[in-house]
Amino acid sequence: MLPVLVVEFDGFLNAMPHGWFDLDSHENKAASDAVKFLIAATEYFEVNIFGPRSLQFAGIATMQAAIIYWTRMQVNDATMHDLMQALLFPMEMPEEYAVAISGTGVKWGTTKDALDPEAIDFINVWQEALSDQSLSPNVRRA
């Protein structure tokens, strides 16, 4: 079983230059490298997409639709299908996780000690990108 990575949708994956609209709306632009990050993350983690929208089925459907939209513009259908099969959209924040990434940075969780060194390296590489603000304009290094 892979360690859990929690990724915040709004403020990290969803570029929000105009702020929050409503539960059923999203910007049609992913944060820079969001799709590339998600595809790579599925190699090391069970990726959980979570945020305020997760509390309602309509919010989860909006997040899924947005990721499909962004992914289709960057990869072939088979890769998009594989990614969507790998992503989880829980209605509650997982209680135990190795890493959580939000619009405010990277937070190591309770199961970090069980991480494979390659998974830690993966997060560290992306954390550098985050500190350079190349993945999302709202993210800063934790």
DRENTORKOL-3810 file (N, C-alpha, C; in nm, 4 decimals):
REM DRENTORKOL-3810
@n.u->0.0837; n.v->-0.1185; n.w->0.0000; ca.u->0.0000; ca.v->0.0000; ca.w->0.0000; c.u->0.0883; c.v->0.1252; c.w->0.0000
@n.u->0.0522; n.v->0.2194; n.w->-0.0843; ca.u->0.1305; ca.v->0.3423; ca.w->-0.0960; c.u->0.0971; c.v->0.4398; c.w->0.0171
@n.u->0.1939; n.v->0.5237; n.w->0.0552; ca.u->0.1655; ca.v->0.6267; ca.w->0.1557; c.u->0.0681; c.v->0.7300; c.w->0.0992
@n.u->-0.0037; n.v->0.7958; n.w->0.1866; ca.u->-0.1077; ca.v->0.8910; ca.w->0.1467; c.u->-0.0499; c.v->1.0315; c.w->0.1289
@n.u->-0.0813; n.v->1.0899; n.w->0.0150; ca.u->-0.0501; ca.v->1.2300; ca.w->-0.0148; c.u->-0.1838; c.v->1.3016; c.w->-0.0305
@n.u->-0.2038; n.v->1.4073; n.w->0.0448; ca.u->-0.3256; ca.v->1.4880; ca.w->0.0336; c.u->-0.2892; c.v->1.6150; c.w->-0.0422
@n.u->-0.3622; n.v->1.6414; n.w->-0.1498; ca.u->-0.3374; ca.v->1.7587; ca.w->-0.2328; c.u->-0.4617; c.v->1.8467; c.w->-0.2311
@n.u->-0.4441; n.v->1.9710; n.w->-0.1919; ca.u->-0.5553; ca.v->2.0656; ca.w->-0.1900; c.u->-0.5901; c.v->2.1072; c.w->-0.3328
@n.u->-0.7186; n.v->2.1062; n.w->-0.3647; ca.u->-0.7610; ca.v->2.1440; ca.w->-0.4995; c.u->-0.7503; c.v->2.2955; c.w->-0.5198
@n.u->-0.8277; n.v->2.3713; n.w->-0.4418; ca.u->-0.8286; ca.v->2.5172; ca.w->-0.4583; c.u->-0.7080; c.v->2.5787; c.w->-0.3889
@n.u->-0.6400; n.v->2.6641; n.w->-0.4615; ca.u->-0.5229; ca.v->2.7307; ca.w->-0.4052; c.u->-0.3933; c.v->2.6580; c.w->-0.4349
@n.u->-0.4037; n.v->2.5324; n.w->-0.4808; ca.u->-0.2829; ca.v->2.4598; ca.w->-0.5194; c.u->-0.2954; c.v->2.4097; c.w->-0.6627
@n.u->-0.3919; n.v->2.3214; n.w->-0.6894; ca.u->-0.4091; ca.v->2.2709; ca.w->-0.8261; c.u->-0.4839; c.v->2.3695; c.w->-0.9149
@n.u->-0.5881; n.v->2.4307; n.w->-0.8609; ca.u->-0.6744; ca.v->2.5204; ca.w->-0.9361; c.u->-0.6190; c.v->2.6621; c.w->-0.9289
@n.u->-0.5685; n.v->2.7115; n.w->-1.0420; ca.u->-0.5211; ca.v->2.8505; ca.w->-1.0452; c.u->-0.6414; c.v->2.9396; c.w->-1.0171
@n.u->-0.6308; n.v->3.0226; n.w->-0.9168; ca.u->-0.7460; ca.v->3.1029; ca.w->-0.8745; c.u->-0.7150; c.v->3.2523; c.w->-0.8813
@n.u->-0.6855; n.v->3.3043; n.w->-1.0002; ca.u->-0.6519; ca.v->3.4468; ca.w->-1.0077; c.u->-0.7686; c.v->3.5381; c.w->-0.9721
@n.u->-0.8910; n.v->3.4871; n.w->-0.9808; ca.u->-1.0090; ca.v->3.5680; ca.w->-0.9501; c.u->-1.0764; c.v->3.5254; c.w->-0.8208
@n.u->-1.0109; n.v->3.4401; n.w->-0.7438; ca.u->-1.0673; ca.v->3.3948; ca.w->-0.6172; c.u->-1.1745; c.v->3.2887; c.w->-0.6330
@n.u->-1.2387; n.v->3.2562; n.w->-0.5233; ca.u->-1.3415; ca.v->3.1519; ca.w->-0.5168; c.u->-1.4699; c.v->3.2030; c.w->-0.5820
@n.u->-1.5308; n.v->3.1192; n.w->-0.6667; ca.u->-1.6602; ca.v->3.1541; ca.w->-0.7262; c.u->-1.7718; c.v->3.0864; c.w->-0.6484
@n.u->-1.7868; n.v->2.9583; n.w->-0.6681; ca.u->-1.8858; ca.v->2.8802; ca.w->-0.5948; c.u->-1.8496; c.v->2.7331; c.w->-0.6087
@n.u->-1.9294; n.v->2.6490; n.w->-0.5480; ca.u->-1.9009; ca.v->2.5061; ca.w->-0.5425; c.u->-1.8859; c.v->2.4425; c.w->-0.6800
@n.u->-1.9676; n.v->2.4869; n.w->-0.7753; ca.u->-1.9720; ca.v->2.4234; ca.w->-0.9069; c.u->-1.8835; c.v->2.4909; c.w->-1.0109
@n.u->-1.8034; n.v->2.5892; n.w->-0.9731; ca.u->-1.7207; ca.v->2.6617; ca.w->-1.0689; c.u->-1.5725; c.v->2.6377; c.w->-1.0416
@n.u->-1.4950; n.v->2.6463; n.w->-1.1470; ca.u->-1.3491; ca.v->2.6421; ca.w->-1.1332; c.u->-1.2896; c.v->2.7220; c.w->-1.2469
@n.u->-1.1692; n.v->2.7673; n.w->-1.2279; ca.u->-1.0979; ca.v->2.8334; ca.w->-1.3358; c.u->-1.0623; c.v->2.7270; c.w->-1.4390
@n.u->-1.0629; n.v->2.7619; n.w->-1.5644; ca.u->-1.0274; ca.v->2.6662; ca.w->-1.6678; c.u->-0.8776; c.v->2.6571; c.w->-1.6870
@n.u->-0.8027; n.v->2.6909; n.w->-1.5838; ca.u->-0.6571; ca.v->2.6866; ca.w->-1.5924; c.u->-0.6012; c.v->2.6221; c.w->-1.4661
@n.u->-0.5286; n.v->2.5160; n.w->-1.4871; ca.u->-0.4603; ca.v->2.4523; ca.w->-1.3743; c.u->-0.3384; c.v->2.5352; c.w->-1.3377
@n.u->-0.2988; n.v->2.5263; n.w->-1.2126; ca.u->-0.1730; ca.v->2.5873; ca.w->-1.1723; c.u->-0.0611; c.v->2.5252; c.w->-1.2571
@n.u->0.0419; n.v->2.6005; n.w->-1.2807; ca.u->0.1535; ca.v->2.5541; ca.w->-1.3624; c.u->0.2050; c.v->2.4185; c.w->-1.3151
@n.u->0.2191; n.v->2.3240; n.w->-1.4056; ca.u->0.2729; ca.v->2.1900; ca.w->-1.3799; c.u->0.1852; c.v->2.1022; c.w->-1.2904
@n.u->0.0604; n.v->2.1403; n.w->-1.2663; ca.u->-0.0265; ca.v->2.0615; ca.w->-1.1789; c.u->-0.0483; c.v->1.9200; c.w->-1.2320
@n.u->-0.0755; n.v->1.9071; n.w->-1.3605; ca.u->-0.1007; ca.v->1.7745; ca.w->-1.4183; c.u->0.0259; c.v->1.6895; c.w->-1.4127
@n.u->0.1374; n.v->1.7487; n.w->-1.4476; ca.u->0.2654; ca.v->1.6772; ca.w->-1.4424; c.u->0.2942; c.v->1.6295; c.w->-1.2995
@n.u->0.2674; n.v->1.7148; n.w->-1.2026; ca.u->0.2872; ca.v->1.6789; ca.w->-1.0628; c.u->0.1981; c.v->1.5609; c.w->-1.0236
@n.u->0.0693; n.v->1.5664; n.w->-1.0574; ca.u->-0.0226; ca.v->1.4588; ca.w->-1.0199; c.u->0.0171; c.v->1.3255; c.w->-1.0815
@n.u->0.0523; n.v->1.3267; n.w->-1.2086; ca.u->0.0930; ca.v->1.2025; ca.w->-1.2754; c.u->0.2160; c.v->1.1441; c.w->-1.2067
@n.u->0.3143; n.v->1.2273; n.w->-1.1790; ca.u->0.4365; ca.v->1.1792; ca.w->-1.1131; c.u->0.4082; c.v->1.1323; c.w->-0.9705
@n.u->0.3227; n.v->1.2028; n.w->-0.8996; ca.u->0.2934; ca.v->1.1690; ca.w->-0.7600; c.u->0.2292; c.v->1.0312; c.w->-0.7462
@n.u->0.1519; n.v->0.9898; n.w->-0.8455; ca.u->0.0847; ca.v->0.8595; ca.w->-0.8359; c.u->0.1826; c.v->0.7428; c.w->-0.8378
@n.u->0.3053; n.v->0.7671; n.w->-0.8761; ca.u->0.4069; ca.v->0.6609; ca.w->-0.8730; c.u->0.4523; c.v->0.6313; c.w->-0.7302
@n.u->0.4430; n.v->0.7300; n.w->-0.6427; ca.u->0.4950; ca.v->0.7175; ca.w->-0.5061; c.u->0.3872; c.v->0.7178; c.w->-0.3986
@n.u->0.2693; n.v->0.7703; n.w->-0.4310; ca.u->0.1672; ca.v->0.7944; ca.w->-0.3293; c.u->0.0285; c.v->0.7517; c.w->-0.3742
@n.u->-0.0561; n.v->0.7289; n.w->-0.2743; ca.u->-0.2004; ca.v->0.7249; ca.w->-0.2957; c.u->-0.2421; c.v->0.8714; c.w->-0.2878
@n.u->-0.2804; n.v->0.9286; n.w->-0.3994; ca.u->-0.3070; ca.v->1.0720; ca.w->-0.4064; c.u->-0.4540; c.v->1.0999; c.w->-0.3780
@n.u->-0.4775; n.v->1.1794; n.w->-0.2745; ca.u->-0.6113; ca.v->1.2201; ca.w->-0.2337; c.u->-0.6285; c.v->1.3681; c.w->-0.2640
@n.u->-0.7275; n.v->1.4024; n.w->-0.3462; ca.u->-0.7579; ca.v->1.5415; ca.w->-0.3756; c.u->-0.8640; c.v->1.5843; c.w->-0.2750
@n.u->-0.8360; n.v->1.6902; n.w->-0.2008; ca.u->-0.9261; ca.v->1.7300; ca.w->-0.0937; c.u->-0.9324; c.v->1.8817; c.w->-0.0806
@n.u->-1.0421; n.v->1.9288; n.w->-0.0273; ca.u->-1.0594; ca.v->2.0707; ca.w->-0.0012; c.u->-1.2022; c.v->2.0985; c.w->0.0412
@n.u->-1.2393; n.v->2.2253; n.w->0.0551; ca.u->-1.3749; ca.v->2.2593; ca.w->0.0973; c.u->-1.4830; c.v->2.2001; c.w->0.0069
@n.u->-1.4537; n.v->2.1845; n.w->-0.1222; ca.u->-1.5515; ca.v->2.1268; ca.w->-0.2149; c.u->-1.5791; c.v->1.9789; c.w->-0.1847
@n.u->-1.4882; n.v->1.9134; n.w->-0.1157; ca.u->-1.4992; ca.v->1.7695; ca.w->-0.0904; c.u->-1.6195; c.v->1.7330; c.w->-0.0039
@n.u->-1.6764; n.v->1.8284; n.w->0.0627; ca.u->-1.7860; ca.v->1.8012; ca.w->0.1552; c.u->-1.9183; c.v->1.7722; c.w->0.0855
@n.u->-1.9244; n.v->1.7965; n.w->-0.0461; ca.u->-2.0475; ca.v->1.7720; ca.w->-0.1213; c.u->-2.0157; c.v->1.7000; c.w->-0.2513
@n.u->-2.1073; n.v->1.6158; n.w->-0.2952; ca.u->-2.0859; ca.v->1.5403; ca.w->-0.4187; c.u->-2.0672; c.v->1.6331; c.w->-0.5386
@n.u->-2.1417; n.v->1.7442; n.w->-0.5430; ca.u->-2.1269; ca.v->1.8386; ca.w->-0.6539; c.u->-1.9872; c.v->1.8991; c.w->-0.6566
@n.u->-1.9301; n.v->1.9223; n.w->-0.5402; ca.u->-1.7942; ca.v->1.9751; ca.w->-0.5331; c.u->-1.6915; c.v->1.8754; c.w->-0.5828
@n.u->-1.7088; n.v->1.7499; n.w->-0.5459; ca.u->-1.6185; ca.v->1.6446; ca.w->-0.5933; c.u->-1.6302; c.v->1.6319; c.w->-0.7450
@n.u->-1.7523; n.v->1.6352; n.w->-0.7967; ca.u->-1.7721; ca.v->1.6254; ca.w->-0.9424; c.u->-1.7050; c.v->1.7416; c.w->-1.0146
@n.u->-1.7094; n.v->1.8602; n.w->-0.9556; ca.u->-1.6443; ca.v->1.9769; ca.w->-1.0148; c.u->-1.4929; c.v->1.9586; c.w->-1.0178
@n.u->-1.4355; n.v->1.9085; n.w->-0.9086; ca.u->-1.2906; ca.v->1.8854; ca.w->-0.9050; c.u->-1.2501; c.v->1.7811; c.w->-1.0085
@n.u->-1.3262; n.v->1.6727; n.w->-1.0184; ca.u->-1.2961; ca.v->1.5683; ca.w->-1.1159; c.u->-1.3048; c.v->1.6228; c.w->-1.2585
@n.u->-1.4103; n.v->1.6985; n.w->-1.2873; ca.u->-1.4271; ca.v->1.7558; ca.w->-1.4210; c.u->-1.3118; c.v->1.8494; c.w->-1.4564
@n.u->-1.2692; n.v->1.9287; n.w->-1.3599; ca.u->-1.1583; ca.v->2.0214; ca.w->-1.3845; c.u->-1.0299; c.v->1.9457; c.w->-1.4164
@n.u->-0.9999; n.v->1.8428; n.w->-1.3376; ca.u->-0.8760; ca.v->1.7669; ca.w->-1.3615; c.u->-0.8818; c.v->1.6956; c.w->-1.4965
@n.u->-0.9974; n.v->1.6431; n.w->-1.5329; ca.u->-1.0117; ca.v->1.5819; ca.w->-1.6659; c.u->-0.9884; c.v->1.6870; c.w->-1.7738
@n.u->-1.0474; n.v->1.8025; n.w->-1.7591; ca.u->-1.0327; ca.v->1.9105; ca.w->-1.8568; c.u->-0.8853; c.v->1.9483; c.w->-1.8736
@n.u->-0.8167; n.v->1.9726; n.w->-1.7612; ca.u->-0.6758; ca.v->2.0118; ca.w->-1.7684; c.u->-0.5894; c.v->1.9013; c.w->-1.8273
@n.u->-0.6161; n.v->1.7777; n.w->-1.7874; ca.u->-0.5343; ca.v->1.6642; ca.w->-1.8297; c.u->-0.5492; c.v->1.6385; c.w->-1.9789
@n.u->-0.6707; n.v->1.6489; n.w->-2.0292; ca.u->-0.6952; ca.v->1.6242; ca.w->-2.1721; c.u->-0.6154; c.v->1.7173; c.w->-2.2613
@n.u->-0.5855; n.v->1.8362; n.w->-2.2117; ca.u->-0.5104; ca.v->1.9327; ca.w->-2.2917; c.u->-0.3616; c.v->1.9003; c.w->-2.2948
@n.u->-0.3156; n.v->1.8098; n.w->-2.2075; ca.u->-0.1722; ca.v->1.7870; ca.w->-2.1955; c.u->-0.1253; c.v->1.6454; c.w->-2.2264
@n.u->-0.2125; n.v->1.5470; n.w->-2.2115; ca.u->-0.1708; ca.v->1.4077; ca.w->-2.2316; c.u->-0.2757; c.v->1.3330; c.w->-2.3125
@n.u->-0.2413; n.v->1.2111; n.w->-2.3532; ca.u->-0.3372; ca.v->1.1313; ca.w->-2.4301; c.u->-0.4464; c.v->1.0749; c.w->-2.3390
@n.u->-0.5505; n.v->1.0201; n.w->-2.4004; ca.u->-0.6656; ca.v->0.9703; ca.w->-2.3241; c.u->-0.6291; c.v->0.8557; c.w->-2.2297
@n.u->-0.5373; n.v->0.7697; n.w->-2.2720; ca.u->-0.4987; ca.v->0.6562; ca.w->-2.1863; c.u->-0.4319; c.v->0.7058; c.w->-2.0582
@n.u->-0.3442; n.v->0.8043; n.w->-2.0690; ca.u->-0.2774; ca.v->0.8601; ca.w->-1.9518; c.u->-0.3783; c.v->0.9314; c.w->-1.8622
@n.u->-0.4718; n.v->1.0036; n.w->-1.9238; ca.u->-0.5756; ca.v->1.0713; ca.w->-1.8461; c.u->-0.6596; c.v->0.9681; c.w->-1.7701
@n.u->-0.6979; n.v->0.8615; n.w->-1.8370; ca.u->-0.7774; ca.v->0.7563; ca.w->-1.7725; c.u->-0.7016; c.v->0.6951; c.w->-1.6554
@n.u->-0.5743; n.v->0.6635; n.w->-1.6761; ca.u->-0.4923; ca.v->0.6063; ca.w->-1.5683; c.u->-0.4827; c.v->0.7006; c.w->-1.4493
@n.u->-0.4647; n.v->0.8297; n.w->-1.4771; ca.u->-0.4558; ca.v->0.9275; ca.w->-1.3690; c.u->-0.5863; c.v->0.9331; c.w->-1.2905
@n.u->-0.6972; n.v->0.9422; n.w->-1.3603; ca.u->-0.8262; ca.v->0.9533; ca.w->-1.2918; c.u->-0.8581; c.v->0.8266; c.w->-1.2121
@n.u->-0.8134; n.v->0.7124; n.w->-1.2586; ca.u->-0.8322; ca.v->0.5876; ca.w->-1.1838; c.u->-0.7487; c.v->0.5882; c.w->-1.0555
@n.u->-0.6336; n.v->0.6539; n.w->-1.0605; ca.u->-0.5419; ca.v->0.6533; ca.w->-0.9463; c.u->-0.5805; c.v->0.7550; c.w->-0.8389
@n.u->-0.6451; n.v->0.8643; n.w->-0.8769; ca.u->-0.6779; ca.v->0.9699; ca.w->-0.7811; c.u->-0.7984; c.v->0.9316; c.w->-0.6957
@n.u->-0.7915; n.v->0.9699; n.w->-0.5688; ca.u->-0.9042; ca.v->0.9511; ca.w->-0.4777; c.u->-0.9596; c.v->1.0879; c.w->-0.4404
@n.u->-1.0905; n.v->1.0945; n.w->-0.4189; ca.u->-1.1579; ca.v->1.2188; ca.w->-0.3835; c.u->-1.2411; c.v->1.1947; c.w->-0.2579
@n.u->-1.1756; n.v->1.1876; n.w->-0.1400; ca.u->-1.2494; ca.v->1.1591; ca.w->-0.0167; c.u->-1.3366; c.v->1.2773; c.w->0.0261
@n.u->-1.4419; n.v->1.2467; n.w->0.0991; ca.u->-1.5302; ca.v->1.3520; ca.w->0.1516; c.u->-1.4798; c.v->1.4060; c.w->0.2854
@n.u->-1.3846; n.v->1.3368; n.w->0.3461; ca.u->-1.3245; ca.v->1.3825; ca.w->0.4716; c.u->-1.1729; c.v->1.3776; c.w->0.4571
@n.u->-1.1071; n.v->1.4679; n.w->0.5245; ca.u->-0.9607; ca.v->1.4701; ca.w->0.5241; c.u->-0.9096; c.v->1.3399; c.w->0.5841
@n.u->-0.8188; n.v->1.2698; n.w->0.5131; ca.u->-0.7624; ca.v->1.1480; ca.w->0.5724; c.u->-0.6955; c.v->1.1791; c.w->0.7067
@n.u->-0.7216; n.v->1.0940; n.w->0.8056; ca.u->-0.6653; ca.v->1.1169; ca.w->0.9388; c.u->-0.5146; c.v->1.0936; c.w->0.9411
@n.u->-0.4700; n.v->0.9929; n.w->0.8685; ca.u->-0.3267; ca.v->0.9639; ca.w->0.8630; c.u->-0.2777; c.v->0.9834; c.w->0.7209
@n.u->-0.1724; n.v->1.0605; n.w->0.7090; ca.u->-0.1133; ca.v->1.0864; ca.w->0.5782; c.u->0.0359; c.v->1.1089; c.w->0.5964
@n.u->0.1096; n.v->1.0923; n.w->0.4881; ca.u->0.2537; ca.v->1.1153; ca.w->0.4914; c.u->0.2850; c.v->1.2614; c.w->0.4618
@n.u->0.2131; n.v->1.3173; n.w->0.3643; ca.u->0.2385; ca.v->1.4543; ca.w->0.3211; c.u->0.1064; c.v->1.5191; c.w->0.2799
@n.u->0.0914; n.v->1.6463; n.w->0.3120; ca.u->-0.0221; ca.v->1.7253; ca.w->0.2640; c.u->0.0335; c.v->1.8507; c.w->0.1978
@n.u->-0.0183; n.v->1.8815; n.w->0.0798; ca.u->0.0256; ca.v->2.0002; ca.w->0.0067; c.u->-0.0961; c.v->2.0888; c.w->-0.0137
@n.u->-0.0818; n.v->2.2138; n.w->0.0288; ca.u->-0.1925; ca.v->2.3079; ca.w->0.0162; c.u->-0.1409; c.v->2.4380; c.w->-0.0434
@n.u->-0.2288; n.v->2.5355; n.w->-0.0493; ca.u->-0.1904; ca.v->2.6668; ca.w->-0.1001; c.u->-0.0920; c.v->2.7399; c.w->-0.0111
@n.u->-0.0672; n.v->2.6869; n.w->0.1081; ca.u->0.0281; ca.v->2.7517; ca.w->0.1985; c.u->0.1589; c.v->2.6745; c.w->0.2148
@n.u->0.1715; n.v->2.5594; n.w->0.1508; ca.u->0.2972; ca.v->2.4872; ca.w->0.1560; c.u->0.2838; c.v->2.3381; c.w->0.1788
@n.u->0.3940; n.v->2.2764; n.w->0.2200; ca.u->0.4040; ca.v->2.1325; ca.w->0.2405; c.u->0.4023; c.v->2.1034; c.w->0.3899
@n.u->0.3204; n.v->2.0075; n.w->0.4299; ca.u->0.3130; ca.v->1.9669; ca.w->0.5702; c.u->0.3384; c.v->1.8163; c.w->0.5766
@n.u->0.4388; n.v->1.7768; n.w->0.6532; ca.u->0.4685; ca.v->1.6349; ca.w->0.6714; c.u->0.3727; c.v->1.5789; c.w->0.7753
@n.u->0.3197; n.v->1.4615; n.w->0.7491; ca.u->0.2196; ca.v->1.4019; ca.w->0.8370; c.u->0.2743; c.v->1.2963; c.w->0.9301
@n.u->0.1824; n.v->1.2269; n.w->0.9936; ca.u->0.2167; ca.v->1.1291; ca.w->1.0969; c.u->0.2869; c.v->1.0058; c.w->1.0435
@n.u->0.2708; n.v->0.9750; n.w->0.9148; ca.u->0.3324; ca.v->0.8535; ca.w->0.8605; c.u->0.4567; c.v->0.8832; c.w->0.7760
@n.u->0.5151; n.v->1.0013; n.w->0.7926; ca.u->0.6339; ca.v->1.0373; ca.w->0.7139; c.u->0.7488; c.v->0.9388; c.w->0.7340
@n.u->0.7659; n.v->0.8891; n.w->0.8557; ca.u->0.8783; ca.v->0.8004; ca.w->0.8850; c.u->0.8748; c.v->0.6713; c.w->0.8050
@n.u->0.7581; n.v->0.6318; n.w->0.7569; ca.u->0.7454; ca.v->0.5080; ca.w->0.6790; c.u->0.7694; c.v->0.5298; c.w->0.5299
@n.u->0.7997; n.v->0.6529; n.w->0.4903; ca.u->0.8180; ca.v->0.6823; ca.w->0.3482; c.u->0.9458; c.v->0.6226; c.w->0.2918
@n.u->0.9359; n.v->0.5768; n.w->0.1704; ca.u->1.0501; ca.v->0.5317; ca.w->0.0925; c.u->1.1375; c.v->0.6542; c.w->0.0634
@n.u->1.2703; n.v->0.6399; n.w->0.0660; ca.u->1.3582; ca.v->0.7552; ca.w->0.0370; c.u->1.3283; c.v->0.8221; c.w->-0.0973
@n.u->1.2874; n.v->0.7433; n.w->-0.1977; ca.u->1.2542; ca.v->0.8011; ca.w->-0.3280; c.u->1.1315; c.v->0.8915; c.w->-0.3184
@n.u->1.0359; n.v->0.8542; n.w->-0.2355; ca.u->0.9168; ca.v->0.9369; ca.w->-0.2178; c.u->0.9530; c.v->1.0685; c.w->-0.1489
@n.u->1.0428; n.v->1.0619; n.w->-0.0517; ca.u->1.0889; ca.v->1.1843; ca.w->0.0159; c.u->1.1633; c.v->1.2728; c.w->-0.0836
@n.u->1.2480; n.v->1.2132; n.w->-0.1655; ca.u->1.3196; ca.v->1.2894; ca.w->-0.2679; c.u->1.2218; c.v->1.3573; c.w->-0.3639
@n.u->1.1178; n.v->1.2834; n.w->-0.4036; ca.u->1.0170; ca.v->1.3383; ca.w->-0.4935; c.u->0.9542; c.v->1.4642; c.w->-0.4334
@n.u->0.9127; n.v->1.4557; n.w->-0.3073; ca.u->0.8513; ca.v->1.5709; ca.w->-0.2413; c.u->0.9522; c.v->1.6845; c.w->-0.2275
@n.u->1.0772; n.v->1.6526; n.w->-0.1934; ca.u->1.1788; ca.v->1.7571; ca.w->-0.1785; c.u->1.2037; c.v->1.8314; c.w->-0.3092
@n.u->1.2056; n.v->1.7578; n.w->-0.4211; ca.u->1.2240; ca.v->1.8219; ca.w->-0.5519; c.u->1.1078; c.v->1.9158; c.w->-0.5803
@n.u->0.9860; n.v->1.8678; n.w->-0.5552; ca.u->0.8698; ca.v->1.9532; ca.w->-0.5798; c.u->0.8620; c.v->2.0668; c.w->-0.4785
@n.u->0.9121; n.v->2.0447; n.w->-0.3584; ca.u->0.9114; ca.v->2.1514; ca.w->-0.2591; c.u->1.0013; c.v->2.2664; c.w->-0.3063
@n.u->1.1099; n.v->2.2327; n.w->-0.3743; ca.u->1.1949; ca.v->2.3371; ca.w->-0.4329; c.u->1.1167; c.v->2.4174; c.w->-0.5352
@n.u->1.0401; n.v->2.3468; n.w->-0.6193; ca.u->0.9573; ca.v->2.4162; ca.w->-0.7183; c.u->0.8553; c.v->2.5055; c.w->-0.6477
@n.u->0.8017; n.v->2.4554; n.w->-0.5372; ca.u->0.7039; ca.v->2.5341; ca.w->-0.4632; c.u->0.7672; c.v->2.6597; c.w->-0.4063
@n.u->0.8880; n.v->2.6467; n.w->-0.3556; ca.u->0.9539; ca.v->2.7634; ca.w->-0.2971; c.u->0.9845; c.v->2.8675; c.w->-0.4048
@n.u->1.0003; n.v->2.8209; n.w->-0.5288; ca.u->1.0208; ca.v->2.9127; ca.w->-0.6405; c.u->0.8888; c.v->2.9632; c.w->-0.6969
@n.u->0.7782; n.v->2.9159; n.w->-0.6390; ca.u->0.6427; ca.v->2.9514; ca.w->-0.6807; c.u->0.6165; c.v->2.9162; c.w->-0.8256
@n.u->0.6799; n.v->2.8098; n.w->-0.8766; ca.u->0.6576; ca.v->2.7734; ca.w->-1.0154; c.u->0.5380; c.v->2.6804; c.w->-1.0331
@n.u->0.4876; n.v->2.6216; n.w->-0.9241; ca.u->0.3716; ca.v->2.5334; ca.w->-0.9377; c.u->0.2426; c.v->2.6087; c.w->-0.9139
@n.u->0.2372; n.v->2.6918; n.w->-0.8160; ca.u->0.1163; ca.v->2.7686; ca.w->-0.7868; c.u->0.1562; c.v->2.9032; c.w->-0.7299
@n.u->0.0925; n.v->3.0100; n.w->-0.7743; ca.u->0.1325; ca.v->3.1419; ca.w->-0.7251; c.u->0.1024; c.v->3.1637; c.w->-0.5770
@n.u->0.0186; n.v->3.0786; n.w->-0.5172; ca.u->-0.0198; ca.v->3.0966; ca.w->-0.3776; c.u->0.0660; c.v->3.0186; c.w->-0.2796
@n.u->0.1583; n.v->2.9374; n.w->-0.3304; ca.u->0.2315; ca.v->2.8446; ca.w->-0.2431; c.u->0.3646; c.v->2.9029; c.w->-0.2014
@n.u->0.3974; n.v->2.8808; n.w->-0.0761; ca.u->0.5301; ca.v->2.9185; ca.w->-0.0266; c.u->0.5877; c.v->2.8002; c.w->0.0477
@n.u->0.7159; n.v->2.7971; n.w->0.0643; ca.u->0.7836; ca.v->2.6843; ca.w->0.1297; c.u->0.7433; c.v->2.6769; c.w->0.2769
@n.u->0.7158; n.v->2.5554; n.w->0.3215; ca.u->0.6755; ca.v->2.5345; ca.w->0.4619; c.u->0.7943; c.v->2.5381; c.w->0.5529
END
